[in-house]
Amino acid sequence: MADVERTAYMLKHPITLGSERIEQFNFRRPVAGDFRRLQMTPESRMADQLDLASILSGQTSVVVDKLDLEDMLGVLEIVGRFFPDGLATGRTT
């Protein structure tokens, strides 16, 4: 797991919502309670990741839904950094 408390992502395609211009997402490290609101089913995987991006950045789901595809991929890459690598496979003896 990345040893990061906060991570910033500068949007390549800023979002304008009303009179507000959003140019950056600032992510905090997740805690267990952040996962309570997620469905965590195979069918909801992408939605869960986007919801987690919203939770960790403090941005509303309306803002996250307006992310350009390039920025969405960048945001999801940052969210993924908070997770450990998968379990090791193969022989252990």
N, CA, C and O atoms as a GROMACS GRO file, in nm:
protein
  372
    1MET      N    1   0.086  -0.117   0.000
    1MET     CA    2   0.000   0.000   0.000
    1MET      C    3   0.089   0.122   0.000
    1MET      O    4   0.191   0.125   0.070
    2ALA      N    5   0.054   0.221  -0.076
    2ALA     CA    6   0.132   0.343  -0.080
    2ALA      C    7   0.131   0.410   0.056
    2ALA      O    8   0.028   0.415   0.124
    3ASP      N    9   0.245   0.460   0.096
    3ASP     CA   10   0.255   0.529   0.224
    3ASP      C   11   0.229   0.677   0.201
    3ASP      O   12   0.319   0.760   0.210
    4VAL      N   13   0.104   0.708   0.171
    4VAL     CA   14   0.066   0.843   0.134
    4VAL      C   15  -0.055   0.884   0.218
    4VAL      O   16  -0.154   0.810   0.225
    5GLU      N   17  -0.047   0.999   0.281
    5GLU     CA   18  -0.161   1.049   0.357
    5GLU      C   19  -0.255   1.132   0.268
    5GLU      O   20  -0.377   1.120   0.277
    6ARG      N   21  -0.196   1.214   0.183
    6ARG     CA   22  -0.274   1.298   0.091
    6ARG      C   23  -0.207   1.297  -0.046
    6ARG      O   24  -0.084   1.298  -0.056
    7THR      N   25  -0.289   1.297  -0.149
    7THR     CA   26  -0.238   1.298  -0.286
    7THR      C   27  -0.324   1.394  -0.367
    7THR      O   28  -0.447   1.392  -0.357
    8ALA      N   29  -0.259   1.477  -0.447
    8ALA     CA   30  -0.332   1.571  -0.532
    8ALA      C   31  -0.328   1.522  -0.677
    8ALA      O   32  -0.230   1.462  -0.721
    9TYR      N   33  -0.435   1.548  -0.749
    9TYR     CA   34  -0.442   1.520  -0.892
    9TYR      C   35  -0.491   1.646  -0.962
    9TYR      O   36  -0.601   1.693  -0.936
   10MET      N   37  -0.408   1.700  -1.052
   10MET     CA   38  -0.446   1.818  -1.130
   10MET      C   39  -0.522   1.771  -1.254
   10MET      O   40  -0.470   1.693  -1.334
   11LEU      N   41  -0.644   1.818  -1.269
   11LEU     CA   42  -0.726   1.778  -1.382
   11LEU      C   43  -0.668   1.831  -1.513
   11LEU      O   44  -0.627   1.947  -1.521
   12LYS      N   45  -0.664   1.746  -1.612
   12LYS     CA   46  -0.621   1.786  -1.746
   12LYS      C   47  -0.734   1.860  -1.818
   12LYS      O   48  -0.711   1.940  -1.908
   13HIS      N   49  -0.857   1.831  -1.774
   13HIS     CA   50  -0.977   1.893  -1.831
   13HIS      C   51  -1.061   1.944  -1.714
   13HIS      O   52  -1.151   1.874  -1.667
   14PRO      N   53  -1.033   2.066  -1.667
   14PRO     CA   54  -1.106   2.120  -1.552
   14PRO      C   55  -1.258   2.117  -1.573
   14PRO      O   56  -1.307   2.121  -1.686
   15ILE      N   57  -1.328   2.109  -1.461
   15ILE     CA   58  -1.474   2.101  -1.463
   15ILE      C   59  -1.531   2.234  -1.416
   15ILE      O   60  -1.486   2.290  -1.316
   16THR      N   61  -1.628   2.284  -1.490
   16THR     CA   62  -1.700   2.403  -1.448
   16THR      C   63  -1.839   2.361  -1.407
   16THR      O   64  -1.913   2.299  -1.484
   17LEU      N   65  -1.873   2.395  -1.285
   17LEU     CA   66  -2.005   2.361  -1.231
   17LEU      C   67  -2.064   2.490  -1.175
   17LEU      O   68  -2.024   2.537  -1.069
   18GLY      N   69  -2.159   2.545  -1.248
   18GLY     CA   70  -2.210   2.676  -1.211
   18GLY      C   71  -2.099   2.778  -1.227
   18GLY      O   72  -2.040   2.790  -1.334
   19SER      N   73  -2.070   2.853  -1.121
   19SER     CA   74  -1.963   2.953  -1.126
   19SER      C   75  -1.831   2.897  -1.071
   19SER      O   76  -1.730   2.968  -1.068
   20GLU      N   77  -1.831   2.771  -1.028
   20GLU     CA   78  -1.711   2.710  -0.971
   20GLU      C   79  -1.634   2.634  -1.078
   20GLU      O   80  -1.690   2.559  -1.158
   21ARG      N   81  -1.502   2.655  -1.077
   21ARG     CA   82  -1.411   2.582  -1.167
   21ARG      C   83  -1.326   2.490  -1.082
   21ARG      O   84  -1.254   2.535  -0.993
   22ILE      N   85  -1.334   2.361  -1.109
   22ILE     CA   86  -1.260   2.260  -1.032
   22ILE      C   87  -1.143   2.216  -1.117
   22ILE      O   88  -1.160   2.161  -1.226
   23GLU      N   89  -1.022   2.240  -1.066
   23GLU     CA   90  -0.901   2.210  -1.139
   23GLU      C   91  -0.818   2.099  -1.076
   23GLU      O   92  -0.725   2.047  -1.138
   24GLN      N   93  -0.852   2.063  -0.952
   24GLN     CA   94  -0.770   1.966  -0.880
   24GLN      C   95  -0.856   1.886  -0.783
   24GLN      O   96  -0.950   1.938  -0.724
   25PHE      N   97  -0.823   1.758  -0.769
   25PHE     CA   98  -0.882   1.672  -0.667
   25PHE      C   99  -0.773   1.647  -0.564
   25PHE      O  100  -0.659   1.619  -0.599
   26ASN      N  101  -0.808   1.656  -0.437
   26ASN     CA  102  -0.715   1.627  -0.328
   26ASN      C  103  -0.768   1.507  -0.251
   26ASN      O  104  -0.874   1.513  -0.190
   27PHE      N  105  -0.692   1.399  -0.255
   27PHE     CA  106  -0.734   1.273  -0.194
   27PHE      C  107  -0.671   1.253  -0.057
   27PHE      O  108  -0.554   1.286  -0.036
   28ARG      N  109  -0.748   1.199   0.034
   28ARG     CA  110  -0.696   1.158   0.164
   28ARG      C  111  -0.689   1.006   0.166
   28ARG      O  112  -0.750   0.938   0.083
   29ARG      N  113  -0.616   0.955   0.260
   29ARG     CA  114  -0.601   0.811   0.277
   29ARG      C  115  -0.736   0.753   0.326
   29ARG      O  116  -0.800   0.813   0.412
   30PRO      N  117  -0.779   0.638   0.272
   30PRO     CA  118  -0.908   0.580   0.315
   30PRO      C  119  -0.900   0.518   0.454
   30PRO      O  120  -0.793   0.478   0.500
   31VAL      N  121  -1.015   0.512   0.518
   31VAL     CA  122  -1.032   0.440   0.645
   31VAL      C  123  -1.146   0.339   0.624
   31VAL      O  124  -1.221   0.349   0.528
   32ALA      N  125  -1.158   0.244   0.714
   32ALA     CA  126  -1.256   0.136   0.700
   32ALA      C  127  -1.398   0.187   0.674
   32ALA      O  128  -1.469   0.131   0.591
   33GLY      N  129  -1.437   0.290   0.743
   33GLY     CA  130  -1.574   0.342   0.730
   33GLY      C  131  -1.606   0.393   0.590
   33GLY      O  132  -1.723   0.401   0.553
   34ASP      N  133  -1.504   0.427   0.513
   34ASP     CA  134  -1.528   0.475   0.376
   34ASP      C  135  -1.591   0.368   0.289
   34ASP      O  136  -1.653   0.399   0.187
   35PHE      N  137  -1.576   0.243   0.328
   35PHE     CA  138  -1.626   0.131   0.246
   35PHE      C  139  -1.768   0.090   0.282
   35PHE      O  140  -1.829   0.011   0.210
   36ARG      N  141  -1.823   0.143   0.390
   36ARG     CA  142  -1.958   0.104   0.432
   36ARG      C  143  -2.064   0.140   0.329
   36ARG      O  144  -2.163   0.068   0.315
   37ARG      N  145  -2.045   0.248   0.258
   37ARG     CA  146  -2.146   0.294   0.161
   37ARG      C  147  -2.136   0.225   0.026
   37ARG      O  148  -2.222   0.243  -0.060
   38LEU      N  149  -2.030   0.147   0.006
   38LEU     CA  150  -2.009   0.084  -0.124
   38LEU      C  151  -2.082  -0.050  -0.132
   38LEU      O  152  -2.094  -0.120  -0.032
   39GLN      N  153  -2.129  -0.084  -0.251
   39GLN     CA  154  -2.202  -0.209  -0.269
   39GLN      C  155  -2.109  -0.330  -0.273
   39GLN      O  156  -2.144  -0.437  -0.223
   40MET      N  157  -1.991  -0.313  -0.332
   40MET     CA  158  -1.888  -0.417  -0.337
   40MET      C  159  -1.938  -0.546  -0.401
   40MET      O  160  -1.918  -0.655  -0.347
   41THR      N  161  -2.001  -0.535  -0.516
   41THR     CA  162  -2.041  -0.652  -0.593
   41THR      C  163  -1.965  -0.645  -0.727
   41THR      O  164  -1.922  -0.537  -0.767
   42PRO      N  165  -1.950  -0.758  -0.794
   42PRO     CA  166  -1.881  -0.754  -0.925
   42PRO      C  167  -1.947  -0.658  -1.023
   42PRO      O  168  -1.879  -0.595  -1.104
   43GLU      N  169  -2.078  -0.647  -1.015
   43GLU     CA  170  -2.151  -0.559  -1.107
   43GLU      C  171  -2.132  -0.412  -1.075
   43GLU      O  172  -2.150  -0.328  -1.163
   44SER      N  173  -2.095  -0.379  -0.952
   44SER     CA  174  -2.084  -0.238  -0.911
   44SER      C  175  -1.940  -0.191  -0.902
   44SER      O  176  -1.914  -0.083  -0.848
   45ARG      N  177  -1.846  -0.269  -0.953
   45ARG     CA  178  -1.703  -0.237  -0.936
   45ARG      C  179  -1.668  -0.095  -0.979
   45ARG      O  180  -1.606  -0.021  -0.902
   46MET      N  181  -1.705  -0.054  -1.101
   46MET     CA  182  -1.671   0.080  -1.149
   46MET      C  183  -1.742   0.187  -1.067
   46MET      O  184  -1.681   0.287  -1.030
   47ALA      N  185  -1.869   0.166  -1.039
   47ALA     CA  186  -1.943   0.263  -0.959
   47ALA      C  187  -1.882   0.276  -0.820
   47ALA      O  188  -1.872   0.387  -0.767
   48ASP      N  189  -1.841   0.165  -0.760
   48ASP     CA  190  -1.777   0.170  -0.628
   48ASP      C  191  -1.647   0.249  -0.633
   48ASP      O  192  -1.619   0.327  -0.542
   49GLN      N  193  -1.568   0.229  -0.737
   49GLN     CA  194  -1.442   0.302  -0.748
   49GLN      C  195  -1.467   0.452  -0.763
   49GLN      O  196  -1.396   0.533  -0.704
   50LEU      N  197  -1.566   0.489  -0.843
   50LEU     CA  198  -1.600   0.630  -0.859
   50LEU      C  199  -1.656   0.688  -0.730
   50LEU      O  200  -1.625   0.801  -0.694
   51ASP      N  201  -1.739   0.610  -0.661
   51ASP     CA  202  -1.792   0.656  -0.531
   51ASP      C  203  -1.679   0.675  -0.431
   51ASP      O  204  -1.680   0.771  -0.355
   52LEU      N  205  -1.583   0.584  -0.430
   52LEU     CA  206  -1.470   0.596  -0.339
   52LEU      C  207  -1.386   0.718  -0.375
   52LEU      O  208  -1.336   0.787  -0.285
   53ALA      N  209  -1.370   0.747  -0.503
   53ALA     CA  210  -1.299   0.868  -0.545
   53ALA      C  211  -1.370   0.992  -0.492
   53ALA      O  212  -1.305   1.087  -0.447
   54SER      N  213  -1.501   0.992  -0.495
   54SER     CA  214  -1.580   1.102  -0.442
   54SER      C  215  -1.559   1.116  -0.291
   54SER      O  216  -1.537   1.227  -0.241
   55ILE      N  217  -1.567   1.005  -0.220
   55ILE     CA  218  -1.551   1.005  -0.075
   55ILE      C  219  -1.413   1.055  -0.035
   55ILE      O  220  -1.400   1.140   0.053
   56LEU      N  221  -1.310   1.004  -0.100
   56LEU     CA  222  -1.173   1.036  -0.060
   56LEU      C  223  -1.130   1.176  -0.102
   56LEU      O  224  -1.040   1.234  -0.042
   57SER      N  225  -1.193   1.230  -0.205
   57SER     CA  226  -1.157   1.363  -0.252
   57SER      C  227  -1.245   1.473  -0.194
   57SER      O  228  -1.211   1.591  -0.198
   58GLY      N  229  -1.360   1.433  -0.139
   58GLY     CA  230  -1.454   1.533  -0.088
   58GLY      C  231  -1.534   1.600  -0.198
   58GLY      O  232  -1.609   1.694  -0.172
   59GLN      N  233  -1.520   1.551  -0.319
   59GLN     CA  234  -1.599   1.605  -0.431
   59GLN      C  235  -1.732   1.530  -0.437
   59GLN      O  236  -1.740   1.413  -0.402
   60THR      N  237  -1.835   1.599  -0.481
   60THR     CA  238  -1.965   1.534  -0.492
   60THR      C  239  -1.965   1.437  -0.609
   60THR      O  240  -1.879   1.443  -0.697
   61SER      N  241  -2.062   1.347  -0.608
   61SER     CA  242  -2.074   1.252  -0.720
   61SER      C  243  -2.108   1.326  -0.849
   61SER      O  244  -2.074   1.279  -0.957
   62VAL      N  245  -2.173   1.440  -0.839
   62VAL     CA  246  -2.204   1.520  -0.958
   62VAL      C  247  -2.074   1.565  -1.025
   62VAL      O  248  -2.061   1.559  -1.147
   63VAL      N  249  -1.977   1.608  -0.945
   63VAL     CA  250  -1.848   1.651  -0.999
   63VAL      C  251  -1.773   1.531  -1.057
   63VAL      O  252  -1.721   1.539  -1.168
   64VAL      N  253  -1.768   1.422  -0.983
   64VAL     CA  254  -1.697   1.301  -1.032
   64VAL      C  255  -1.759   1.254  -1.163
   64VAL      O  256  -1.687   1.212  -1.254
   65ASP      N  257  -1.891   1.258  -1.174
   65ASP     CA  258  -1.958   1.215  -1.297
   65ASP      C  259  -1.924   1.302  -1.417
   65ASP      O  260  -1.943   1.260  -1.531
   66LYS      N  261  -1.874   1.422  -1.395
   66LYS     CA  262  -1.838   1.512  -1.504
   66LYS      C  263  -1.692   1.500  -1.546
   66LYS      O  264  -1.647   1.571  -1.635
   67LEU      N  265  -1.617   1.410  -1.482
   67LEU     CA  266  -1.477   1.391  -1.520
   67LEU      C  267  -1.464   1.347  -1.665
   67LEU      O  268  -1.538   1.259  -1.710
   68ASP      N  269  -1.372   1.407  -1.736
   68ASP     CA  270  -1.334   1.361  -1.869
   68ASP      C  271  -1.275   1.221  -1.852
   68ASP      O  272  -1.220   1.189  -1.747
   69LEU      N  273  -1.285   1.138  -1.954
   69LEU     CA  274  -1.235   1.001  -1.946
   69LEU      C  275  -1.087   0.997  -1.905
   69LEU      O  276  -1.048   0.915  -1.822
   70GLU      N  277  -1.006   1.084  -1.962
   70GLU     CA  278  -0.863   1.088  -1.928
   70GLU      C  279  -0.843   1.117  -1.779
   70GLU      O  280  -0.760   1.053  -1.714
   71ASP      N  281  -0.917   1.211  -1.726
   71ASP     CA  282  -0.907   1.243  -1.584
   71ASP      C  283  -0.965   1.133  -1.496
   71ASP      O  284  -0.913   1.105  -1.388
   72MET      N  285  -1.073   1.070  -1.543
   72MET     CA  286  -1.130   0.960  -1.466
   72MET      C  287  -1.026   0.850  -1.447
   72MET      O  288  -1.011   0.796  -1.337
   73LEU      N  289  -0.954   0.816  -1.554
   73LEU     CA  290  -0.853   0.712  -1.544
   73LEU      C  291  -0.740   0.754  -1.449
   73LEU      O  292  -0.689   0.671  -1.374
   74GLY      N  293  -0.701   0.880  -1.453
   74GLY     CA  294  -0.598   0.931  -1.362
   74GLY      C  295  -0.643   0.928  -1.218
   74GLY      O  296  -0.566   0.891  -1.129
   75VAL      N  297  -0.767   0.966  -1.193
   75VAL     CA  298  -0.823   0.965  -1.058
   75VAL      C  299  -0.830   0.822  -1.005
   75VAL      O  300  -0.794   0.797  -0.890
   76LEU      N  301  -0.877   0.728  -1.088
   76LEU     CA  302  -0.887   0.589  -1.044
   76LEU      C  303  -0.750   0.528  -1.019
   76LEU      O  304  -0.736   0.442  -0.932
   77GLU      N  305  -0.650   0.572  -1.093
   77GLU     CA  306  -0.514   0.524  -1.070
   77GLU      C  307  -0.466   0.569  -0.931
   77GLU      O  308  -0.400   0.492  -0.860
   78ILE      N  309  -0.497   0.691  -0.894
   78ILE     CA  310  -0.458   0.741  -0.761
   78ILE      C  311  -0.533   0.665  -0.652
   78ILE      O  312  -0.472   0.626  -0.552
   79VAL      N  313  -0.662   0.644  -0.668
   79VAL     CA  314  -0.739   0.568  -0.569
   79VAL      C  315  -0.678   0.428  -0.553
   79VAL      O  316  -0.669   0.377  -0.442
   80GLY      N  317  -0.638   0.368  -0.664
   80GLY     CA  318  -0.578   0.235  -0.660
   80GLY      C  319  -0.447   0.229  -0.583
   80GLY      O  320  -0.411   0.124  -0.531
   81ARG      N  321  -0.376   0.339  -0.576
   81ARG     CA  322  -0.248   0.342  -0.502
   81ARG      C  323  -0.266   0.318  -0.353
   81ARG      O  324  -0.171   0.278  -0.285
   82PHE      N  325  -0.384   0.343  -0.302
   82PHE     CA  326  -0.409   0.326  -0.160
   82PHE      C  327  -0.425   0.179  -0.121
   82PHE      O  328  -0.425   0.147  -0.002
   83PHE      N  329  -0.438   0.092  -0.219
   83PHE     CA  330  -0.463  -0.049  -0.192
   83PHE      C  331  -0.334  -0.130  -0.204
   83PHE      O  332  -0.245  -0.097  -0.282
   84PRO      N  333  -0.326  -0.237  -0.125
   84PRO     CA  334  -0.207  -0.322  -0.135
   84PRO      C  335  -0.209  -0.399  -0.266
   84PRO      O  336  -0.313  -0.414  -0.331
   85ASP      N  337  -0.091  -0.448  -0.304
   85ASP     CA  338  -0.084  -0.537  -0.420
   85ASP      C  339  -0.166  -0.660  -0.389
   85ASP      O  340  -0.197  -0.686  -0.273
   86GLY      N  341  -0.203  -0.737  -0.490
   86GLY     CA  342  -0.280  -0.858  -0.471
   86GLY      C  343  -0.201  -0.962  -0.391
   86GLY      O  344  -0.082  -0.946  -0.366
   87LEU      N  345  -0.269  -1.065  -0.352
   87LEU     CA  346  -0.204  -1.173  -0.279
   87LEU      C  347  -0.103  -1.244  -0.368
   87LEU      O  348  -0.125  -1.261  -0.488
   88ALA      N  349   0.005  -1.284  -0.309
   88ALA     CA  350   0.108  -1.358  -0.385
   88ALA      C  351   0.050  -1.493  -0.425
   88ALA      O  352  -0.029  -1.552  -0.353
   89THR      N  353   0.092  -1.540  -0.542
   89THR     CA  354   0.047  -1.670  -0.589
   89THR      C  355   0.168  -1.759  -0.610
   89THR      O  356   0.282  -1.712  -0.615
   90GLY      N  357   0.143  -1.885  -0.623
   90GLY     CA  358   0.251  -1.979  -0.648
   90GLY      C  359   0.294  -2.051  -0.522
   90GLY      O  360   0.231  -2.039  -0.416
   91ARG      N  361   0.400  -2.125  -0.534
   91ARG     CA  362   0.449  -2.205  -0.422
   91ARG      C  363   0.503  -2.116  -0.310
   91ARG      O  364   0.567  -2.013  -0.334
   92THR      N  365   0.476  -2.159  -0.189
   92THR     CA  366   0.529  -2.087  -0.073
   92THR      C  367   0.621  -2.175   0.009
   92THR      O  368   0.674  -2.130   0.111
   93THR      N  369   0.640  -2.299  -0.032
   93THR     CA  370   0.726  -2.389   0.044
   93THR      C  371   0.854  -2.419  -0.029
   93THR      O  372   0.938  -2.494   0.022
   0.00000   0.00000   0.00000
